[in-house]
């Protein structure tokens, strides 16, 4: 099986996996330190999750670094999703602040 076929198979398995990790964290989306901590926690969650696939798949790749790039891409996608959620939360907070100012607030 080629590396491309293995990536496609692995992608499908990850999408259909009912035991994939859920990232349920509460943090302040306006605190840069909290955001950085959450990003690192997400990286660790992906690494821990991918350990099970590493044992089953990495050795099957003709070029194991292809598998490693797959894991890195997975982490980057998780980070992108988190960044989108953080940006949405920040916009919501900003809108609430601006709405409060428009109501004759302090």
N, C-alpha and C positions, 0 to 999 in steps of 0.2 A: 504494500500500500504506500502511495506517495505521501510526502509531507503535506501537500495540499489536501489530499483526501483525509488525512488524519486530523488536520485543522478543522475541516468541515464536520467530521464526525464528532470531534471534541466540542465544537461550538454547539452543535445540536444537543449533545448530552448535557452541557452546562445549562442551556436554556430550559430543558425539560426536567432538570434535576429538582425534585421537591425538597431536597435538603440543602439547597444553596443558602448561603448566609443572608440573614436579614440584618440590616444595619439600623439599629434603633437607638439613637443617641439624642440626648437633649443637651443643647449648648446655646450659648449666646451668639447669634449670627452677626453681631456687631463687634465681637471681641476677636481681634486677629490671632491672639494666642490660642483661644478655644478653637478657632477654625483650623489652625495648623495642627493641633492635637487631633481633631476629628479626621483630618486628611491622613495623618499617620496611622490612626486606628483603622481607617478604611483599607489602607495598604496592607496592614497586618492581617485583617480579616480575609482579604483576597488571597494573600500568601498561604494562610492556614487552610482555606478552602481548596486552593489549587494543589496542596500537598497530596490529596487523595488521587488527583488526576496525574500528578507527576509520577507517582509510583506505578500507575497503570499505563502511561503513555510516553513519557519522555524517552525511554529507551527504544521505543519503536520508530522514532524519527531518524531519518538518514542524517539530518543535520540537527542535533539537539538544540542548537541556538534558535531554531525556528520555534520550537516549543517555548523557550525562554522569552522570546519576543511576544508570543501569544499571551503569556502570563502578564507581561508588562503592558500590553495593549488592554487587557482586562482591567488592570489597575487604573490605567489612564481613563478608561470609560467610566469607571466608578467615580473617580475624581471629578470628571466632567459633570456627571449627574449631580454630585454633591454641590459643586460650584453653582450649577443652575438653581438648585433648591435654596442655597444660601443667598444668591442674588435675588431670588423671588421674595425671600423673607426680608431682606434688607429694603427692597422696594416697598413692601407692605408696611414696614415700620416707618419708612420715610413718608409714605402717603398718609399714615395715621398722624404723624407729627405735623405735617403740613395742613391736614384737615383740622387739627386742633388749633393751629394758628389762625386759620380762616374763621373759626367760630368766635373770634374775639378773645382768645386766650391770652395769656401773659406774653 
